Protein backbone atom coordinates (compact mmCIF):
# COMPACT_ATOMS: atom_id res chain seq x y z
CA UNK A 1 0.00 0.00 0.00
CA UNK A 2 1.40 3.36 -0.94
CA UNK A 3 1.00 6.11 1.54
CA UNK A 4 -0.93 9.03 0.04
CA UNK A 5 1.35 11.84 1.23
CA UNK A 6 -0.72 14.66 -0.18
CA UNK A 7 -3.83 13.33 1.51
CA UNK A 8 -1.80 12.96 4.65
CA UNK A 9 -0.78 16.60 4.56
CA UNK A 10 -4.34 17.77 3.93
CA UNK A 11 -5.62 15.67 6.80
CA UNK A 12 -2.91 17.09 9.05
CA UNK A 13 -4.23 20.58 8.40
CA UNK A 14 -7.81 19.40 8.88
CA UNK A 15 -6.90 17.62 12.09
CA UNK A 16 -5.23 20.68 13.56
CA UNK A 17 -8.19 22.90 12.64
CA UNK A 18 -10.78 20.61 14.27
CA UNK A 19 -8.33 20.00 17.09
CA UNK A 20 -8.21 23.70 17.92
CA UNK A 21 -12.02 23.98 18.05
CA UNK A 22 -12.17 20.83 20.13
CA UNK A 23 -9.54 22.32 22.42
CA UNK A 24 -11.72 25.39 22.88
CA UNK A 25 -14.75 23.25 23.77
CA UNK A 26 -12.76 20.93 25.99
CA UNK A 27 -10.93 23.65 27.87
CA UNK A 28 -14.28 25.01 29.05
CA UNK A 29 -15.28 21.52 30.12
CA UNK A 30 -12.03 20.79 31.90
CA UNK A 31 -12.12 24.18 33.62
CA UNK A 32 -15.61 23.50 34.95
CA UNK A 33 -14.56 20.04 36.06
CA UNK A 34 -11.32 21.13 37.65
CA UNK A 35 -12.82 23.96 39.65
CA UNK A 36 -16.45 23.06 40.29
CA UNK A 37 -15.96 19.29 40.27
CA UNK A 38 -18.93 19.18 37.90
CA UNK A 39 -19.07 17.01 34.80
CA UNK A 40 -21.08 19.25 32.55
CA UNK A 41 -23.24 17.05 30.35
CA UNK A 42 -24.91 20.15 28.97
CA UNK A 43 -21.67 21.50 27.50
CA UNK A 44 -22.60 20.36 23.98
CA UNK A 45 -25.93 22.13 24.30
CA UNK A 46 -24.18 25.37 25.29
CA UNK A 47 -22.08 24.93 22.14
CA UNK A 48 -25.27 24.44 20.12
CA UNK A 49 -27.01 27.35 21.82
CA UNK A 50 -24.05 29.60 21.03
CA UNK A 51 -24.30 28.64 17.38
CA UNK A 52 -28.04 29.46 17.34
CA UNK A 53 -27.54 32.83 19.03
CA UNK A 54 -24.88 33.43 16.40
CA UNK A 55 -27.37 32.60 13.65
CA UNK A 56 -29.93 35.00 15.09
CA UNK A 57 -27.53 37.89 15.63
CA UNK A 58 -26.01 37.36 12.21
CA UNK A 59 -29.49 37.46 10.65
CA UNK A 60 -30.37 40.77 12.32
CA UNK A 61 -27.05 42.62 12.17
CA UNK A 62 -25.23 40.92 9.33
CA UNK A 63 -21.92 41.02 11.16
CA UNK A 64 -20.18 37.74 11.95
CA UNK A 65 -17.88 39.33 14.51
CA UNK A 66 -20.75 40.92 16.36
CA UNK A 67 -22.49 37.52 16.32
CA UNK A 68 -19.42 35.85 17.79
CA UNK A 69 -19.12 38.36 20.61
CA UNK A 70 -22.86 38.51 21.29
CA UNK A 71 -23.22 34.72 21.38
CA UNK A 72 -20.31 34.41 23.78
CA UNK A 73 -21.69 37.01 26.17
CA UNK A 74 -25.33 35.90 26.01
CA UNK A 75 -24.52 32.21 26.54
CA UNK A 76 -22.05 33.08 29.30
CA UNK A 77 -24.79 35.01 31.14
CA UNK A 78 -27.19 32.15 30.51
CA UNK A 79 -24.60 29.71 31.87
CA UNK A 80 -24.22 31.82 35.01
CA UNK A 81 -27.99 31.74 35.52
CA UNK A 82 -28.05 27.97 34.98
CA UNK A 83 -25.27 27.45 37.49
CA UNK A 84 -27.03 29.56 40.12
CA UNK A 85 -30.40 27.87 39.66
CA UNK A 86 -29.41 24.24 39.23
CA UNK A 87 -25.86 23.60 40.42
CA UNK A 88 -25.61 25.80 43.51
CA UNK A 89 -28.24 23.84 45.41
CA UNK A 90 -26.18 20.70 44.74
CA UNK A 91 -22.94 21.98 46.30
CA UNK A 92 -21.84 19.58 49.00
CA UNK A 93 -23.87 16.67 47.67
CA UNK A 94 -22.54 13.64 45.85
CA UNK A 95 -20.79 14.92 42.67
CA UNK A 96 -22.79 12.36 40.70
CA UNK A 97 -25.94 14.42 41.25
CA UNK A 98 -24.40 17.19 39.14
CA UNK A 99 -24.11 14.73 36.24
CA UNK A 100 -27.81 14.01 36.59
CA UNK A 101 -28.75 17.69 36.79
CA UNK A 102 -26.65 18.70 33.79
CA UNK A 103 -27.98 15.73 31.85
CA UNK A 104 -31.49 17.01 32.54
CA UNK A 105 -30.42 20.49 31.39
CA UNK A 106 -29.05 19.05 28.17
CA UNK A 107 -32.35 17.28 27.43
CA UNK A 108 -34.31 20.46 28.05
CA UNK A 109 -32.02 22.69 25.97
CA UNK A 110 -31.81 20.27 23.07
CA UNK A 111 -35.56 19.87 22.84
CA UNK A 112 -36.08 23.58 23.35
CA UNK A 113 -33.84 24.25 20.35
CA UNK A 114 -35.72 21.67 18.30
CA UNK A 115 -39.02 23.27 19.25
CA UNK A 116 -37.86 26.84 18.70
CA UNK A 117 -35.80 26.45 15.54
CA UNK A 118 -37.14 23.28 13.94
CA UNK A 119 -35.22 20.30 12.61
CA UNK A 120 -33.80 22.05 9.53
CA UNK A 121 -30.15 23.02 9.89
CA UNK A 122 -29.40 26.76 9.74
CA UNK A 123 -26.40 28.16 7.97
CA UNK A 124 -23.88 30.68 9.26
CA UNK A 125 -22.21 32.60 6.46
CA UNK A 126 -18.45 32.51 6.87
CA UNK A 127 -16.89 35.98 7.21
CA UNK A 128 -13.96 35.17 4.91
CA UNK A 129 -14.66 33.37 1.67
CA UNK A 130 -11.16 33.27 0.13
CA UNK A 131 -9.34 30.09 -0.75
CA UNK A 132 -5.75 29.06 -1.20
CA UNK A 133 -4.37 26.05 -3.01
CA UNK A 134 -3.35 23.10 -0.90
CA UNK A 135 -2.15 20.39 -3.28
CA UNK A 136 -5.21 19.80 -5.47
CA UNK A 137 -7.71 21.38 -3.07
CA UNK A 138 -9.06 24.90 -2.78
CA UNK A 139 -8.61 25.22 0.94
CA UNK A 140 -10.72 27.93 2.61
CA UNK A 141 -8.79 30.54 4.60
CA UNK A 142 -11.65 30.53 7.06
CA UNK A 143 -10.63 27.16 8.45
CA UNK A 144 -7.16 28.38 9.25
CA UNK A 145 -8.69 31.46 10.77
CA UNK A 146 -10.79 29.29 13.10
CA UNK A 147 -7.68 27.56 14.33
CA UNK A 148 -5.92 30.86 14.95
CA UNK A 149 -8.94 32.43 16.66
CA UNK A 150 -9.38 29.40 18.91
CA UNK A 151 -5.71 29.57 19.81
CA UNK A 152 -6.08 33.29 20.51
CA UNK A 153 -9.10 32.77 22.78
CA UNK A 154 -7.39 29.98 24.71
CA UNK A 155 -4.17 31.99 24.91
CA UNK A 156 -6.01 35.06 26.13
CA UNK A 157 -7.76 32.99 28.74
CA UNK A 158 -4.47 31.48 29.83
CA UNK A 159 -2.97 34.96 30.26
CA UNK A 160 -6.02 35.98 32.27
CA UNK A 161 -5.59 32.95 34.53
CA UNK A 162 -1.91 33.63 34.93
CA UNK A 163 -1.83 37.38 35.48
CA UNK A 164 -5.38 38.71 35.91
CA UNK A 165 -6.61 39.42 39.43
CA UNK A 166 -9.70 37.28 38.99
CA UNK A 167 -7.64 34.65 37.20
CA UNK A 168 -5.56 34.32 40.33
CA UNK A 169 -8.79 33.96 42.33
CA UNK A 170 -9.79 31.11 40.04
CA UNK A 171 -6.45 29.35 40.41
CA UNK A 172 -6.52 29.81 44.15
CA UNK A 173 -9.99 28.26 44.31
CA UNK A 174 -8.78 25.30 42.26
CA UNK A 175 -5.87 24.68 44.55
CA UNK A 176 -7.61 24.93 47.87
CA UNK A 177 -11.25 25.84 48.14
CA UNK A 178 -11.32 26.27 51.91
CA UNK A 179 -8.15 28.33 52.07
CA UNK A 180 -9.35 30.55 49.24
CA UNK A 181 -12.57 31.16 51.12
CA UNK A 182 -10.58 32.01 54.24
CA UNK A 183 -8.57 34.56 52.26
CA UNK A 184 -11.79 36.35 51.39
CA UNK A 185 -12.34 35.07 47.87
CA UNK A 186 -16.09 34.74 47.18
CA UNK A 187 -15.86 31.09 46.16
CA UNK A 188 -19.52 30.60 45.11
CA UNK A 189 -19.19 33.54 42.72
CA UNK A 190 -15.89 32.26 41.39
CA UNK A 191 -17.75 29.01 40.62
CA UNK A 192 -20.50 30.89 38.83
CA UNK A 193 -17.97 32.93 36.88
CA UNK A 194 -16.03 29.84 35.87
CA UNK A 195 -19.19 28.14 34.64
CA UNK A 196 -20.03 31.29 32.71
CA UNK A 197 -16.56 31.44 31.15
CA UNK A 198 -16.78 27.76 30.18
CA UNK A 199 -20.21 28.32 28.67
CA UNK A 200 -18.95 31.37 26.78
CA UNK A 201 -16.03 29.41 25.35
CA UNK A 202 -18.40 26.65 24.24
CA UNK A 203 -20.64 29.25 22.60
CA UNK A 204 -17.71 30.89 20.82
CA UNK A 205 -16.61 27.56 19.40
CA UNK A 206 -20.20 26.90 18.33
CA UNK A 207 -20.28 30.11 16.31
CA UNK A 208 -16.83 29.49 14.84
CA UNK A 209 -17.71 25.94 13.86
CA UNK A 210 -21.19 26.79 12.55
CA UNK A 211 -20.14 27.72 8.99
CA UNK A 212 -18.48 24.33 8.48
CA UNK A 213 -21.43 22.04 9.19
CA UNK A 214 -24.64 24.02 9.64
CA UNK A 215 -26.42 24.55 12.94
CA UNK A 216 -29.00 22.11 14.27
CA UNK A 217 -30.30 21.01 17.66
CA UNK A 218 -28.24 17.80 17.81
CA UNK A 219 -24.88 19.31 16.82
CA UNK A 220 -23.65 19.42 20.41
CA UNK A 221 -23.70 15.73 21.18
CA UNK A 222 -20.72 14.48 19.15
CA UNK A 223 -18.72 17.42 20.48
CA UNK A 224 -19.49 16.82 24.09
CA UNK A 225 -18.56 13.16 23.69
CA UNK A 226 -15.27 14.06 22.05
CA UNK A 227 -14.63 16.74 24.63
CA UNK A 228 -15.14 14.18 27.40
CA UNK A 229 -12.58 11.94 25.73
CA UNK A 230 -10.17 14.84 25.39
CA UNK A 231 -10.61 15.87 28.99
CA UNK A 232 -9.97 12.35 30.28
CA UNK A 233 -7.07 11.69 27.92
CA UNK A 234 -5.55 15.08 28.71
CA UNK A 235 -5.96 14.61 32.43
CA UNK A 236 -9.10 15.92 34.16
CA UNK A 237 -8.87 19.58 35.05
CA UNK A 238 -5.59 20.10 33.19
CA UNK A 239 -5.81 22.91 30.62
CA UNK A 240 -2.55 22.27 28.74
CA UNK A 241 -3.16 18.53 28.65
CA UNK A 242 -6.61 19.06 27.20
CA UNK A 243 -5.27 21.19 24.36
CA UNK A 244 -2.58 18.65 23.51
CA UNK A 245 -5.08 15.79 23.72
CA UNK A 246 -7.58 17.65 21.52
CA UNK A 247 -5.05 18.08 18.73
CA UNK A 248 -3.69 14.56 19.16
CA UNK A 249 -7.14 12.96 18.93
CA UNK A 250 -8.31 15.13 16.06
CA UNK A 251 -5.16 14.28 14.09
CA UNK A 252 -5.65 10.57 14.70
CA UNK A 253 -9.26 10.79 13.61
CA UNK A 254 -8.33 12.80 10.54
CA UNK A 255 -5.72 10.22 9.51
CA UNK A 256 -8.10 7.35 10.21
CA UNK A 257 -10.72 8.88 7.95
CA UNK A 258 -8.32 8.53 5.00
CA UNK A 259 -9.16 4.83 5.08
CA UNK A 260 -12.54 4.54 6.75
CA UNK A 261 -15.63 6.73 6.78
CA UNK A 262 -15.58 9.64 9.26
CA UNK A 263 -18.37 8.08 11.32
CA UNK A 264 -16.19 5.03 11.87
CA UNK A 265 -13.07 7.11 12.50
CA UNK A 266 -14.69 8.17 15.78
CA UNK A 267 -13.90 4.69 17.08
CA UNK A 268 -10.19 5.59 16.97
CA UNK A 269 -10.68 8.22 19.65
CA UNK A 270 -12.77 5.78 21.69
CA UNK A 271 -9.92 3.30 21.54
CA UNK A 272 -7.40 5.98 22.56
CA UNK A 273 -9.61 6.74 25.54
CA UNK A 274 -9.85 3.12 26.62
CA UNK A 275 -6.11 2.55 26.25
CA UNK A 276 -5.42 5.71 28.22
CA UNK A 277 -7.73 4.64 30.99
CA UNK A 278 -6.07 1.26 31.13
CA UNK A 279 -2.46 2.32 31.13
CA UNK A 280 -2.42 5.92 32.29
CA UNK A 281 -5.69 6.71 34.04
CA UNK A 282 -4.39 10.10 35.18
CA UNK A 283 -4.13 11.25 31.56
CA UNK A 284 -1.60 11.05 28.74
CA UNK A 285 -0.39 14.61 28.86
CA UNK A 286 0.37 15.08 32.52
CA UNK A 287 3.60 14.29 34.30
CA UNK A 288 3.59 10.90 35.98
CA UNK A 289 2.34 11.39 39.53
CA UNK A 290 4.95 10.42 42.09
CA UNK B 1 -36.18 -9.87 59.05
CA UNK B 2 -39.10 -9.88 61.43
CA UNK B 3 -42.12 -12.14 61.00
CA UNK B 4 -44.47 -9.18 60.67
CA UNK B 5 -42.38 -7.38 58.09
CA UNK B 6 -42.14 -10.50 55.99
CA UNK B 7 -45.91 -11.08 56.08
CA UNK B 8 -46.62 -7.51 55.06
CA UNK B 9 -43.99 -7.60 52.33
CA UNK B 10 -45.17 -10.82 50.73
CA UNK B 11 -48.87 -9.94 50.93
CA UNK B 12 -48.06 -6.60 49.32
CA UNK B 13 -46.09 -8.41 46.63
CA UNK B 14 -48.98 -10.86 46.05
CA UNK B 15 -51.57 -8.08 45.80
CA UNK B 16 -49.52 -6.07 43.29
CA UNK B 17 -48.76 -9.21 41.29
CA UNK B 18 -52.45 -10.16 41.24
CA UNK B 19 -53.38 -6.66 40.07
CA UNK B 20 -50.78 -6.84 37.32
CA UNK B 21 -52.01 -10.29 36.24
CA UNK B 22 -55.59 -9.10 36.07
CA UNK B 23 -54.71 -5.78 34.39
CA UNK B 24 -54.75 -6.84 30.71
CA UNK B 25 -58.19 -8.43 31.16
CA UNK B 26 -59.64 -5.18 32.49
CA UNK B 27 -57.69 -2.43 30.79
CA UNK B 28 -58.37 -1.34 27.21
CA UNK B 29 -55.76 -2.73 24.75
CA UNK B 30 -53.78 0.51 24.55
CA UNK B 31 -53.24 0.72 28.31
CA UNK B 32 -52.58 -3.01 28.54
CA UNK B 33 -49.77 -2.63 26.06
CA UNK B 34 -48.61 0.47 27.91
CA UNK B 35 -48.36 -1.54 31.11
CA UNK B 36 -46.31 -4.24 29.38
CA UNK B 37 -43.92 -1.55 28.17
CA UNK B 38 -43.61 -0.13 31.67
CA UNK B 39 -42.65 -3.58 32.96
CA UNK B 40 -39.99 -3.99 30.26
CA UNK B 41 -38.45 -0.55 30.83
CA UNK B 42 -38.80 -1.18 34.54
CA UNK B 43 -36.68 -4.32 34.23
CA UNK B 44 -34.03 -2.32 32.39
CA UNK B 45 -34.10 0.34 35.11
CA UNK B 46 -34.03 -2.31 37.84
CA UNK B 47 -30.94 -3.89 36.30
CA UNK B 48 -29.24 -0.51 36.37
CA UNK B 49 -30.23 -0.05 40.02
CA UNK B 50 -27.83 -2.87 40.97
CA UNK B 51 -25.06 -0.50 39.92
CA UNK B 52 -26.49 2.89 40.87
CA UNK B 53 -28.31 1.98 44.04
CA UNK B 54 -26.33 -0.91 45.45
CA UNK B 55 -22.74 -0.68 44.21
CA UNK B 56 -22.77 3.10 43.91
CA UNK B 57 -21.65 3.37 40.28
CA UNK B 58 -23.72 5.31 37.75
CA UNK B 59 -23.78 3.54 34.40
CA UNK B 60 -24.43 5.73 31.39
CA UNK B 61 -24.04 2.77 29.06
CA UNK B 62 -26.96 0.50 29.77
CA UNK B 63 -28.25 1.00 26.26
CA UNK B 64 -25.38 -1.22 25.06
CA UNK B 65 -26.60 -4.21 27.06
CA UNK B 66 -30.23 -3.49 26.26
CA UNK B 67 -29.56 -2.99 22.56
CA UNK B 68 -27.38 -6.07 22.25
CA UNK B 69 -30.16 -8.07 23.93
CA UNK B 70 -32.48 -6.82 21.20
CA UNK B 71 -30.01 -7.56 18.39
CA UNK B 72 -29.16 -10.99 19.85
CA UNK B 73 -32.84 -11.86 19.83
CA UNK B 74 -33.12 -10.57 16.28
CA UNK B 75 -30.19 -12.77 15.24
CA UNK B 76 -31.77 -15.88 16.74
CA UNK B 77 -35.15 -15.18 15.16
CA UNK B 78 -33.76 -14.35 11.73
CA UNK B 79 -31.11 -17.06 11.45
CA UNK B 80 -32.79 -20.08 13.03
CA UNK B 81 -35.80 -21.61 11.37
CA UNK B 82 -38.36 -22.23 12.81
CA UNK B 83 -38.04 -19.36 15.30
CA UNK B 84 -37.57 -20.58 18.81
CA UNK B 85 -38.42 -18.57 21.90
CA UNK B 86 -35.78 -20.09 24.16
CA UNK B 87 -33.07 -19.76 21.57
CA UNK B 88 -34.05 -16.09 21.21
CA UNK B 89 -33.69 -15.55 24.95
CA UNK B 90 -30.40 -17.44 24.98
CA UNK B 91 -28.96 -15.44 22.07
CA UNK B 92 -30.04 -12.17 23.62
CA UNK B 93 -28.49 -13.04 26.97
CA UNK B 94 -25.27 -14.30 25.38
CA UNK B 95 -24.91 -11.14 23.28
CA UNK B 96 -25.50 -8.80 26.21
CA UNK B 97 -23.41 -11.02 28.48
CA UNK B 98 -20.42 -10.84 26.16
CA UNK B 99 -20.72 -7.07 25.94
CA UNK B 100 -21.05 -6.93 29.71
CA UNK B 101 -17.82 -8.89 30.16
CA UNK B 102 -15.89 -6.43 27.98
CA UNK B 103 -17.46 -3.33 29.52
CA UNK B 104 -17.10 -4.69 33.05
CA UNK B 105 -13.44 -5.57 32.60
CA UNK B 106 -12.44 -2.12 31.39
CA UNK B 107 -14.82 0.21 33.14
CA UNK B 108 -14.56 -1.16 36.67
CA UNK B 109 -10.96 -0.04 36.85
CA UNK B 110 -12.35 3.45 37.23
CA UNK B 111 -14.49 5.19 39.76
CA UNK B 112 -17.27 7.72 39.90
CA UNK B 113 -17.37 10.06 36.94
CA UNK B 114 -14.74 8.13 35.01
CA UNK B 115 -16.85 4.99 35.28
CA UNK B 116 -19.88 6.87 33.97
CA UNK B 117 -17.94 8.30 31.02
CA UNK B 118 -16.33 4.96 30.16
CA UNK B 119 -19.65 3.15 30.07
CA UNK B 120 -21.05 5.96 27.95
CA UNK B 121 -18.17 5.70 25.50
CA UNK B 122 -18.54 1.92 25.28
CA UNK B 123 -22.21 2.21 24.45
CA UNK B 124 -21.31 4.73 21.74
CA UNK B 125 -18.75 2.27 20.29
CA UNK B 126 -21.47 -0.35 19.94
CA UNK B 127 -23.80 2.28 18.55
CA UNK B 128 -21.32 3.29 15.86
CA UNK B 129 -20.58 -0.33 14.96
CA UNK B 130 -24.26 -1.23 14.69
CA UNK B 131 -25.09 1.98 12.86
CA UNK B 132 -22.39 1.59 10.22
CA UNK B 133 -22.30 -2.19 9.79
CA UNK B 134 -25.29 -2.03 7.48
CA UNK B 135 -24.88 -5.44 5.82
CA UNK B 136 -25.39 -7.28 9.10
CA UNK B 137 -27.42 -5.00 11.32
CA UNK B 138 -29.51 -3.24 8.70
CA UNK B 139 -27.90 0.06 9.72
CA UNK B 140 -30.26 2.91 10.41
CA UNK B 141 -33.28 0.97 9.14
CA UNK B 142 -32.84 -1.76 11.72
CA UNK B 143 -34.21 -5.26 11.49
CA UNK B 144 -37.77 -6.51 11.58
CA UNK B 145 -38.68 -10.06 12.55
CA UNK B 146 -41.65 -12.09 13.73
CA UNK B 147 -41.89 -13.35 17.24
CA UNK B 148 -41.89 -17.06 17.95
CA UNK B 149 -44.74 -18.93 19.62
CA UNK B 150 -44.94 -19.43 23.37
CA UNK B 151 -44.28 -22.95 24.60
CA UNK B 152 -41.92 -25.87 24.18
CA UNK B 153 -40.94 -26.26 20.50
CA UNK B 154 -42.06 -29.59 19.02
CA UNK B 155 -44.47 -30.29 21.85
CA UNK B 156 -46.88 -27.46 22.43
CA UNK B 157 -46.74 -24.00 20.96
CA UNK B 158 -49.32 -21.24 21.00
CA UNK B 159 -49.15 -17.86 19.35
CA UNK B 160 -48.50 -14.89 21.60
CA UNK B 161 -51.52 -12.70 22.18
CA UNK B 162 -51.43 -9.32 23.89
CA UNK B 163 -52.49 -11.00 27.14
CA UNK B 164 -50.07 -13.92 27.07
CA UNK B 165 -47.28 -11.53 26.10
CA UNK B 166 -48.11 -9.41 29.12
CA UNK B 167 -48.13 -12.42 31.44
CA UNK B 168 -44.91 -13.70 29.95
CA UNK B 169 -43.24 -10.32 30.50
CA UNK B 170 -44.73 -10.10 33.97
CA UNK B 171 -43.42 -13.56 34.86
CA UNK B 172 -39.92 -12.68 33.68
CA UNK B 173 -39.90 -9.29 35.43
CA UNK B 174 -41.32 -10.65 38.69
CA UNK B 175 -38.85 -13.55 38.59
CA UNK B 176 -36.00 -11.13 37.93
CA UNK B 177 -37.13 -8.95 40.81
CA UNK B 178 -37.12 -11.88 43.23
CA UNK B 179 -33.74 -13.02 41.96
CA UNK B 180 -32.20 -9.54 42.17
CA UNK B 181 -33.70 -9.06 45.62
CA UNK B 182 -32.16 -12.33 46.70
CA UNK B 183 -28.81 -11.26 45.21
CA UNK B 184 -28.82 -7.90 46.97
CA UNK B 185 -29.63 -9.56 50.30
CA UNK B 186 -27.01 -12.25 49.91
CA UNK B 187 -23.52 -11.84 51.41
CA UNK B 188 -22.40 -10.85 47.90
CA UNK B 189 -25.00 -8.07 47.77
CA UNK B 190 -23.96 -6.88 51.20
CA UNK B 191 -20.39 -6.51 49.97
CA UNK B 192 -21.68 -4.46 47.02
CA UNK B 193 -23.48 -2.15 49.43
CA UNK B 194 -20.39 -1.81 51.55
CA UNK B 195 -18.47 -0.79 48.41
CA UNK B 196 -21.07 1.91 47.91
CA UNK B 197 -20.76 3.09 51.47
CA UNK B 198 -16.98 3.02 51.75
CA UNK B 199 -14.84 1.49 49.06
CA UNK B 200 -11.50 2.00 50.80
CA UNK B 201 -12.70 0.36 53.98
CA UNK B 202 -14.18 -2.59 52.09
CA UNK B 203 -10.83 -3.09 50.44
CA UNK B 204 -9.06 -2.79 53.75
CA UNK B 205 -11.22 -5.52 55.27
CA UNK B 206 -9.83 -7.76 52.55
CA UNK B 207 -12.50 -7.95 49.87
CA UNK B 208 -11.29 -7.92 46.30
CA UNK B 209 -13.37 -4.90 45.34
CA UNK B 210 -12.60 -5.10 41.60
CA UNK B 211 -13.95 -8.64 41.34
CA UNK B 212 -17.15 -7.67 43.08
CA UNK B 213 -17.55 -4.68 40.80
CA UNK B 214 -16.96 -6.75 37.66
CA UNK B 215 -19.54 -9.30 38.71
CA UNK B 216 -22.06 -6.60 39.58
CA UNK B 217 -21.66 -4.97 36.17
CA UNK B 218 -22.10 -8.36 34.52
CA UNK B 219 -25.23 -9.20 36.50
CA UNK B 220 -26.59 -5.77 35.70
CA UNK B 221 -25.74 -6.21 32.02
CA UNK B 222 -27.41 -9.62 31.83
CA UNK B 223 -30.66 -8.34 33.28
CA UNK B 224 -30.54 -5.32 30.98
CA UNK B 225 -30.07 -7.78 28.11
CA UNK B 226 -33.11 -9.71 29.35
CA UNK B 227 -35.10 -6.48 29.18
CA UNK B 228 -33.83 -6.12 25.60
CA UNK B 229 -35.06 -9.63 24.75
CA UNK B 230 -38.51 -8.80 26.12
CA UNK B 231 -38.57 -5.53 24.22
CA UNK B 232 -37.61 -7.32 20.99
CA UNK B 233 -40.35 -9.93 21.51
CA UNK B 234 -42.91 -7.25 22.28
CA UNK B 235 -42.09 -4.92 19.38
CA UNK B 236 -40.54 -7.32 16.83
CA UNK B 237 -38.11 -4.67 15.78
CA UNK B 238 -34.43 -3.84 16.33
CA UNK B 239 -33.00 -0.39 15.62
CA UNK B 240 -29.73 1.38 16.43
CA UNK B 241 -31.70 3.96 18.41
CA UNK B 242 -31.99 1.44 21.23
CA UNK B 243 -28.21 1.34 21.54
CA UNK B 244 -27.99 5.14 21.53
CA UNK B 245 -27.02 6.79 24.77
CA UNK B 246 -30.40 8.48 25.17
CA UNK B 247 -31.77 5.10 26.30
CA UNK B 248 -29.04 4.92 28.95
CA UNK B 249 -29.92 8.42 30.05
CA UNK B 250 -33.60 7.53 30.34
CA UNK B 251 -32.64 4.47 32.39
CA UNK B 252 -30.83 6.73 34.83
CA UNK B 253 -33.84 9.06 34.89
CA UNK B 254 -36.16 6.12 35.74
CA UNK B 255 -33.88 5.24 38.64
CA UNK B 256 -33.66 8.73 40.04
CA UNK B 257 -37.37 9.39 39.68
CA UNK B 258 -38.37 6.11 41.28
CA UNK B 259 -35.77 5.97 44.01
CA UNK B 260 -32.40 4.27 43.78
CA UNK B 261 -31.49 1.28 45.87
CA UNK B 262 -35.02 -0.07 46.11
CA UNK B 263 -35.32 -2.30 42.98
CA UNK B 264 -39.07 -1.62 42.72
CA UNK B 265 -38.48 2.12 42.69
CA UNK B 266 -36.99 2.06 39.19
CA UNK B 267 -40.07 0.24 37.88
CA UNK B 268 -42.27 2.89 39.47
CA UNK B 269 -39.93 5.52 38.01
CA UNK B 270 -40.29 4.00 34.56
CA UNK B 271 -44.06 4.03 34.96
CA UNK B 272 -44.01 7.63 36.20
CA UNK B 273 -41.79 8.74 33.31
CA UNK B 274 -43.87 6.97 30.65
CA UNK B 275 -47.10 8.32 32.11
CA UNK B 276 -45.64 11.83 32.21
CA UNK B 277 -44.57 11.43 28.61
CA UNK B 278 -48.01 10.18 27.64
CA UNK B 279 -49.78 13.00 29.46
CA UNK B 280 -47.40 15.78 28.44
CA UNK B 281 -47.09 14.77 24.81
CA UNK B 282 -50.77 15.67 24.45
CA UNK B 283 -49.80 19.31 25.05
CA UNK B 284 -46.17 19.43 24.00
CA UNK B 285 -46.24 16.80 21.20
CA UNK B 286 -42.72 15.55 20.58
CA UNK B 287 -41.18 18.21 22.79
CA UNK B 288 -42.40 16.49 25.96
CA UNK B 289 -38.77 16.19 27.10
CA UNK B 290 -38.76 19.92 27.93
CA UNK B 291 -41.24 19.64 30.83
CA UNK B 292 -40.06 16.12 31.73
CA UNK B 293 -36.47 17.38 31.87
CA UNK B 294 -37.48 20.28 34.11
CA UNK B 295 -39.37 17.92 36.43
CA UNK B 296 -36.31 15.66 36.46
CA UNK B 297 -33.94 18.51 37.38
CA UNK B 298 -36.34 19.61 40.12
CA UNK B 299 -36.44 16.05 41.48
CA UNK B 300 -32.64 15.82 41.47
CA UNK B 301 -32.46 19.03 43.50
CA UNK B 302 -35.46 18.75 45.82
CA UNK B 303 -36.28 15.05 45.96
CA UNK B 304 -33.04 13.11 45.55
CA UNK B 305 -34.63 10.09 47.20
CA UNK B 306 -37.13 9.65 44.40
CA UNK B 307 -40.75 8.57 44.70
CA UNK B 308 -40.13 5.40 46.69
CA UNK B 309 -37.02 6.57 48.53
CA UNK B 310 -38.91 6.80 51.81
CA UNK B 311 -39.50 3.03 51.64
CA UNK B 312 -35.89 2.21 50.95
CA UNK B 313 -34.97 0.73 54.30
CA UNK B 314 -38.23 -1.16 54.55
CA UNK B 315 -37.91 -2.72 51.09
CA UNK B 316 -34.38 -3.90 51.66
CA UNK B 317 -35.01 -5.50 55.05
Interface residues (C-beta under 8 A of the other chain):
Chain A: X39 X86 X89 X90 X93 X95 X96 X97 X99 X100 X101 X103 X104 X105 X107 X108 X110 X111 X112 X114 X115 X225 X228 X229 X232 X261 X263 X264 X266 X267 X270 X273 X274 X277 X278 X281
Chain B: X58 X60 X106 X109 X110 X112 X113 X114 X116 X117 X118 X120 X121 X122 X124 X125 X128 X129 X131 X132 X249 X252 X253 X256 X286 X287 X289 X290 X292 X293 X294 X296 X297 X300 X301 X304
